[in-house]
Amino acid sequence: MLTEEFQKASFSEPPQKAVDKNQPKYRQIVDSLRTGITSGQYRHGGRLPSEAELVRRFGVSRMTAVKAVQQLQQEGLLVRRAGSGTYAADVPRGQKAVFGLIIPDLGQTEIFEPICKGMTGAPAGAGGQSWSLAWGHSATATTHKDVEAEQLCQQYIDQQVSGVFFAPLEFGPRRDLVNRRILKVLKAARIPVVLLDRCVLEYPARCEHDIVGLDNRRAGYVMAEHLIHAGAKRIGFFAREGSAETVDDRIAGCREALFAHGLSLPPSRVVRAEPSDTTAIANALEREHFDALLCANDYTAARLMRSLHTLGVRVPQDLRIAGFDDVTYAELLPVPLTTLHQPCLQIGAAAVATMLDRIANPLLPARSVLLSGHVVVRQSCGATQVASA
């Protein structure tokens, strides 16, 4: 459970350093604002007093206020945006940016480890901006991903990190509440966020944050088309209940590919069940007479193949199977799995570049940076030709 302070996104301001009244007026303004910026009072990206406000507060002329602001601008401590105002620089010159990671599935969903590796190997930003990743730890031992994600969020706010990479929770009854609350408090703390892999809203809604991940719609199209070329005619899609909206994108791409080839994907052929539920699987197979199933990811495909073996369904002789991600165990399954390889290293590098762009240009519109993968053909689809996305 979050603290009241976290839920309200309230933050205390540090005490101001006393201003030397014997200094020139413009120096008093410079020292006061510099202290406010470096102490975190204005926080990274926080709006500073206007020149008119500085004139009133310090009893100086407009030119004196302008001179003070210009000096801080030359020092890299603030930025001026035409028509908007003056803001604390997100990463003051000479300081190293620190980015936090909130990835609840890290260590459980295999794609996020190479994505993080891609982040650590990403080049410095424009002007040689250096940065590092903060690997937070939950304050208490817990198996609840939502609680751990909230605790990490609070840690990063307390640490005043320069930005946060967030992979939203995918399953669980509180996932939507927690995902939106985390984004709300990070926004209140003026900490920029880059979402990894998925949005937090259902299509066609779009959140206000940058998103970096796989082009899932295109991936669904490519994988379905591969199954068609392998000879499949009655293709279905298998996913767990409560899957992320990225799975819906893959279903949409699959449906488009089937339509383009004169086939269809009616709602009855989108099976949403646990891959260990042999009863639900047997009922779907009897009802739809599938000759191929495209699974939401490799984990689902691997568990489904085990259930099919229990039911006496042979892969690929009776049913072709394919997935997404290309996890390390995909080729080690009893029937090696055909899948779409995610370019995880490139996704990680693109996420860092997107974050650095966001920090340098806070007014940029929210962007979706979507990368393509390639098909890895193995025995589970009953084909030998190689396709690429």
Buried (B, 14 or more C-beta within 10 A) or exposed (E): EBEEBBEEBEBEEEEEEEBEEEEEBBBBBBBBBBBBBBBBBBBBBBBBBEBEEBBEEBEBEEEBBBBBBBBBBEBBBBBBEEEEEBBBBBBBEEBEBBBBBBBBBBEEBBBBBBBBBBBEEBEEBEEEBEBEBBEBEBEEEEEBBBBBBBBBBBBBBEEBBBBBBBBBBBBBEBBBEBBBBBBEBBBEBBBBBBBBBBBBBEEEEEBEBBBBBBBBBBBBBBBBBBBBEBEBBBBBBBBBEEBBBBBBBBBBBBBBBBEEBEBEBEEEBBBBBBBEBBEBBBEBBEEBEBBBBBBBBBBBBBBBBBBBEEEEBEBBEEBBBBBBBBBEEBBEBEBBBBBBBBBBBBBBBBBBBBBBBBBBEBEEEEBBBBBBBBBBBBBBBBBEEEBEB
